[in-house]
């Protein structure tokens, strides 16, 4: 019996719209992939990338074509994820679509083995507390929203989005409002500029943020502007992590001399298979590691959480801002999103609310 594949697209509204340097999102159309051997089902998810044509509709068309042509799916034994990932990459399938099938495949393999995915990967069930995110807002909105987010999630770290198109004074006012509102919760503060600063602005903002207790700065410069990283890296006041500038493991050697760490996303690199290579490459260069997210539900978040023992910093919170989350299996407990202790990555669609 051959493996079968099924698709479902679900519109996921956000509880709070998320504004970053590149725009605002209030919902996303996510594609859910189910890979079945007739006994077990593996689940994966595509979440569209900001400012890309990597939509659910396009991803489904790519995966349907690939699945029908790839011979490894013609028997009930799940094929090797590394072979499947490379075949998808060779066909230039969009990374979020690759991630959906890759994660479904790993989930199915773990269920066939009767193991939680983190154990199949040879990892302990361990995680550091995740960041929870506050997007760009006017200060008065930020002051109201930060306590709501921290109370709702129990988060131990707050990631503050900066890089506003309205300029650095807006950034500073938003940051100070967030810091003031977060103070009673005793949380750590992180900053993500999403490529919204020039080199000159980053040289001003990073020391300013360091004086105010920020732990690190993520993606200070726009993707494509990495030539400015050495200037920032020299005499930096805070660790610098890159996100959009690092999509695959092969990107790391280009910037390793000018950053402190890398933030990988399953939707950006094409799933767990490449994420493992990114972590290994980052460690080989002595870099810190982080895993982030975009607009995923608990399906993709659970897949990321299965790898959580590998990371210095975790930013797996997008499912906490969905209204509702169409899936279950990635709860936050004492600030941590831990993998579920059951076969697979532990998440599935919640058909009771769909």
C-alpha positions as CSV (number, residue, x, y, z in Angstrom):
1,X,0.0,0.0,0.0
2,X,1.4,3.4,-1.0
3,X,1.4,6.4,1.3
4,X,-1.3,8.9,0.7
5,X,-1.4,12.7,1.2
6,X,-4.2,15.1,2.0
7,X,-4.4,18.9,2.1
8,X,-6.5,21.4,4.0
9,X,-6.2,25.2,4.0
10,X,-7.5,27.1,7.0
11,X,-7.6,30.8,7.6
12,X,-6.1,31.6,11.0
13,X,-7.0,35.0,12.4
14,X,-4.7,36.6,14.9
15,X,-5.8,37.8,18.3
16,X,-3.7,40.9,18.0
17,X,-2.5,42.0,14.5
18,X,1.3,41.8,14.2
19,X,3.1,44.9,12.8
20,X,6.8,44.6,11.9
21,X,9.1,46.7,9.7
22,X,7.7,45.2,6.5
23,X,4.0,45.5,7.2
24,X,1.0,44.2,9.3
25,X,-0.7,40.8,9.3
26,X,-4.0,40.1,11.0
27,X,-4.5,36.6,9.6
28,X,-2.9,33.9,7.4
29,X,-4.1,31.1,5.1
30,X,-2.1,28.1,6.3
31,X,-1.9,24.8,4.4
32,X,-2.1,21.6,6.5
33,X,-0.6,18.4,5.1
34,X,-1.5,14.9,6.3
35,X,0.7,12.0,5.2
36,X,-0.8,8.6,6.0
37,X,0.4,4.9,5.8
38,X,-3.2,3.7,6.5
39,X,-2.5,3.2,10.2
40,X,-0.6,6.3,11.2
41,X,-0.9,9.9,10.1
42,X,1.9,12.6,10.1
43,X,1.0,16.3,10.2
44,X,2.8,19.3,8.7
45,X,2.0,22.9,8.1
46,X,2.8,25.7,5.6
47,X,2.6,29.2,6.9
48,X,3.1,31.9,4.1
49,X,6.2,34.0,4.3
50,X,5.8,37.8,4.5
51,X,6.2,39.6,1.2
52,X,6.7,36.4,-0.8
53,X,4.5,34.5,-3.2
54,X,4.7,31.4,-1.1
55,X,1.0,30.9,-0.6
56,X,-1.0,27.9,0.6
57,X,-2.5,27.4,-2.9
58,X,0.8,27.5,-4.6
59,X,2.4,25.2,-2.0
60,X,-0.4,22.6,-2.4
61,X,0.1,22.6,-6.2
62,X,3.8,22.1,-5.8
63,X,3.4,19.3,-3.3
64,X,0.7,17.5,-5.2
65,X,2.9,17.4,-8.3
66,X,6.0,16.3,-6.3
67,X,4.2,13.6,-4.3
68,X,2.7,12.0,-7.5
69,X,6.2,11.8,-9.1
70,X,8.5,10.9,-6.2
71,X,8.9,7.1,-6.1
72,X,9.7,7.0,-2.4
73,X,6.0,7.4,-1.5
74,X,5.0,4.3,-3.4
75,X,5.1,2.0,-0.4
76,X,3.9,2.3,3.2
77,X,7.5,2.6,4.6
78,X,8.1,6.4,4.9
79,X,11.1,7.5,2.8
80,X,14.2,9.1,4.3
81,X,13.5,12.7,5.1
82,X,17.0,13.8,3.9
83,X,16.4,12.3,0.5
84,X,12.9,13.8,0.2
85,X,14.2,17.3,1.3
86,X,16.9,17.3,-1.3
87,X,14.5,16.2,-4.0
88,X,12.2,19.0,-3.1
89,X,15.0,21.5,-3.0
90,X,16.2,20.4,-6.4
91,X,12.8,21.1,-7.8
92,X,12.8,24.5,-6.2
93,X,9.7,24.0,-4.2
94,X,8.9,26.9,-1.9
95,X,10.5,26.5,1.5
96,X,7.3,26.7,3.5
97,X,5.8,23.9,1.4
98,X,8.9,21.9,1.9
99,X,8.5,22.4,5.6
100,X,5.0,21.1,5.6
101,X,5.9,17.8,3.9
102,X,9.2,17.5,5.8
103,X,7.5,17.9,9.2
104,X,4.7,15.5,8.2
105,X,7.2,13.0,7.2
106,X,9.2,13.2,10.5
107,X,5.9,13.0,12.4
108,X,4.9,9.9,10.6
109,X,8.3,8.3,11.0
110,X,8.2,8.9,14.8
111,X,4.7,7.4,15.0
112,X,5.8,4.4,13.0
113,X,8.6,4.0,15.5
114,X,6.3,4.5,18.5
115,X,8.5,7.4,19.7
116,X,8.1,11.1,20.5
117,X,9.8,13.0,17.8
118,X,12.3,14.5,20.2
119,X,13.5,11.0,21.1
120,X,13.7,9.9,17.5
121,X,16.0,12.9,17.0
122,X,18.1,11.7,20.0
123,X,17.2,14.7,22.1
124,X,16.1,15.2,25.7
125,X,12.8,16.8,26.6
126,X,14.1,20.2,27.5
127,X,13.6,23.8,26.5
128,X,14.5,27.3,27.6
129,X,11.6,29.8,28.0
130,X,10.2,31.1,24.8
131,X,9.9,34.8,23.9
132,X,6.5,36.2,23.4
133,X,6.2,39.1,20.9
134,X,4.9,42.6,20.9
135,X,4.6,44.1,17.5
136,X,5.1,47.7,16.4
137,X,2.4,49.9,18.0
138,X,1.8,53.5,19.1
139,X,3.0,53.7,22.8
140,X,-0.5,53.9,24.2
141,X,-1.4,50.7,22.5
142,X,1.9,49.0,23.6
143,X,1.3,49.9,27.2
144,X,-2.1,48.1,27.2
145,X,-1.1,45.1,25.1
146,X,2.1,44.1,26.8
147,X,0.4,43.2,30.1
148,X,-2.3,41.4,28.2
149,X,0.2,39.2,26.3
150,X,2.3,38.4,29.3
151,X,-0.7,37.6,31.5
152,X,-2.3,35.5,28.9
153,X,0.9,33.4,28.1
154,X,3.0,33.5,31.2
155,X,5.9,34.3,29.0
156,X,9.3,34.9,30.7
157,X,10.8,36.9,27.8
158,X,9.4,39.7,25.7
159,X,10.5,40.2,22.1
160,X,10.0,43.8,21.1
161,X,9.7,44.5,17.4
162,X,11.5,47.6,16.2
163,X,12.5,49.0,12.8
164,X,9.4,51.1,12.3
165,X,9.0,52.9,8.9
166,X,8.1,55.9,11.1
167,X,11.7,56.3,12.3
168,X,13.9,55.7,15.3
169,X,12.0,58.1,17.6
170,X,8.9,55.9,17.1
171,X,11.1,52.9,17.9
172,X,12.3,54.4,21.1
173,X,8.9,55.5,22.3
174,X,7.4,52.0,21.5
175,X,10.3,50.3,23.2
176,X,10.1,52.5,26.4
177,X,6.4,51.8,26.6
178,X,6.9,48.1,26.3
179,X,9.7,48.1,28.9
180,X,7.7,50.1,31.4
181,X,4.6,47.9,30.9
182,X,6.7,44.7,31.2
183,X,8.6,45.8,34.3
184,X,6.1,44.4,36.9
185,X,6.4,40.9,35.2
186,X,10.2,40.7,35.6
187,X,10.7,39.4,32.1
188,X,13.8,39.4,29.8
189,X,13.8,41.9,26.9
190,X,14.9,41.0,23.4
191,X,14.7,43.2,20.2
192,X,14.0,42.3,16.6
193,X,14.5,45.0,14.0
194,X,13.4,42.9,11.1
195,X,15.9,44.6,8.9
196,X,14.4,48.0,9.5
197,X,17.6,49.9,10.4
198,X,20.5,51.4,8.4
199,X,24.0,50.8,9.6
200,X,24.1,54.3,11.1
201,X,20.8,53.8,12.8
202,X,21.9,50.4,14.2
203,X,25.1,52.0,15.5
204,X,23.0,54.4,17.5
205,X,20.2,52.0,18.6
206,X,22.2,49.1,19.8
207,X,24.1,50.9,22.6
208,X,20.9,52.7,23.5
209,X,19.1,49.4,23.9
210,X,22.1,47.9,25.8
211,X,21.8,50.6,28.4
212,X,18.1,49.6,28.9
213,X,18.7,45.9,29.6
214,X,18.2,44.3,26.2
215,X,19.7,40.8,25.9
216,X,20.4,40.7,22.1
217,X,19.4,42.3,18.8
218,X,18.0,40.3,15.9
219,X,18.3,41.2,12.2
220,X,19.3,44.8,12.5
221,X,20.0,45.2,8.8
222,X,17.9,44.4,5.8
223,X,18.5,41.1,4.0
224,X,20.9,41.9,1.2
225,X,22.7,44.5,3.4
226,X,24.9,42.1,5.2
227,X,28.0,44.0,4.1
228,X,27.3,46.3,7.0
229,X,27.4,43.5,9.6
230,X,31.2,43.7,10.3
231,X,30.8,47.4,11.1
232,X,28.1,46.6,13.7
233,X,29.9,43.5,15.0
234,X,33.1,45.5,15.8
235,X,32.7,47.0,19.3
236,X,29.1,45.8,19.5
237,X,27.3,46.5,22.8
238,X,24.9,43.5,22.3
239,X,25.0,40.1,20.7
240,X,23.7,40.2,17.1
241,X,21.6,37.4,15.6
242,X,20.6,37.1,12.0
243,X,17.3,35.8,10.8
244,X,16.3,36.7,7.2
245,X,20.0,36.7,6.3
246,X,20.3,33.0,7.2
247,X,17.9,30.7,5.3
248,X,20.0,27.6,4.8
249,X,23.1,26.1,6.4
250,X,25.1,27.2,3.4
251,X,24.5,30.8,4.4
252,X,26.2,30.6,7.7
253,X,29.9,30.6,6.6
254,X,29.2,33.9,4.8
255,X,28.3,35.8,8.0
256,X,29.8,33.7,10.8
257,X,32.7,36.2,11.3
258,X,30.3,39.1,11.8
259,X,27.4,37.7,14.0
260,X,26.9,36.0,17.3
261,X,24.2,33.7,16.3
262,X,21.5,32.6,13.8
263,X,17.8,32.3,14.1
264,X,16.3,29.5,12.0
265,X,12.7,29.1,11.1
266,X,11.2,25.9,9.7
267,X,9.2,27.8,7.1
268,X,12.4,29.6,6.0
269,X,14.7,26.5,5.7
270,X,12.2,23.9,4.6
271,X,11.6,21.9,7.7
272,X,13.4,19.8,10.4
273,X,15.8,18.2,8.1
274,X,17.6,21.4,7.1
275,X,17.1,22.9,10.6
276,X,19.3,20.1,12.0
277,X,22.0,21.0,9.5
278,X,21.8,24.7,10.4
279,X,22.2,24.0,14.1
280,X,25.2,21.7,13.4
281,X,26.8,24.3,11.1
282,X,26.2,27.2,13.6
283,X,27.8,25.2,16.4
284,X,30.8,24.3,14.2
285,X,31.4,28.1,13.8
286,X,30.9,28.7,17.5
287,X,27.6,30.6,17.0
288,X,24.6,30.8,19.2
289,X,21.3,29.2,18.1
290,X,17.7,30.3,18.0
291,X,14.5,28.9,16.6
292,X,11.7,31.3,15.6
293,X,8.3,31.2,13.9
294,X,6.1,33.2,11.6
295,X,2.3,32.7,11.7
296,X,2.2,29.0,12.5
297,X,-0.3,27.1,14.6
298,X,0.5,24.4,17.1
299,X,1.2,21.9,14.2
300,X,4.4,23.6,13.1
301,X,5.2,24.9,16.6
302,X,5.2,21.4,17.9
303,X,7.6,20.3,15.2
304,X,9.9,23.1,16.2
305,X,9.5,22.3,19.9
306,X,10.7,18.7,19.3
307,X,14.1,20.3,18.5
308,X,14.0,22.7,21.4
309,X,16.9,21.1,23.4
310,X,19.2,22.3,20.6
311,X,18.7,26.1,21.1
312,X,20.1,28.9,23.2
313,X,17.0,31.0,22.5
314,X,13.5,30.1,21.5
315,X,10.8,32.2,19.9
316,X,7.9,29.7,19.4
317,X,4.8,31.9,20.3
318,X,2.8,32.5,17.1
319,X,0.2,29.9,18.0
320,X,-0.5,31.8,21.3
321,X,-1.7,34.8,19.2
322,X,-4.3,32.9,17.1
323,X,-8.0,33.3,17.6
324,X,-8.5,30.3,17.7
325,X,-5.5,28.0,17.2
326,X,-6.9,25.3,14.9
327,X,-4.6,22.7,16.5
328,X,-3.5,21.4,19.8
329,X,-0.3,19.9,21.1
330,X,2.1,22.9,21.8
331,X,1.1,24.2,25.3
332,X,3.2,26.7,27.1
333,X,4.0,25.7,30.7
334,X,6.0,28.0,33.0
335,X,7.1,30.0,30.0
336,X,8.3,26.9,28.0
337,X,6.9,25.3,24.9
338,X,7.9,21.7,25.5
339,X,7.4,18.8,23.1
340,X,4.5,16.4,24.0
341,X,5.6,13.1,25.4
342,X,3.7,10.9,22.9
343,X,4.6,9.4,19.5
344,X,5.3,12.0,16.8
345,X,5.6,15.8,17.4
346,X,2.4,15.6,19.4
347,X,0.1,18.1,17.6
348,X,-3.0,17.6,15.5
349,X,-5.8,19.7,14.1
350,X,-8.7,20.3,16.6
351,X,-11.7,19.3,14.5
352,X,-14.0,20.3,17.3
353,X,-13.4,24.0,16.5
354,X,-13.1,23.8,12.7
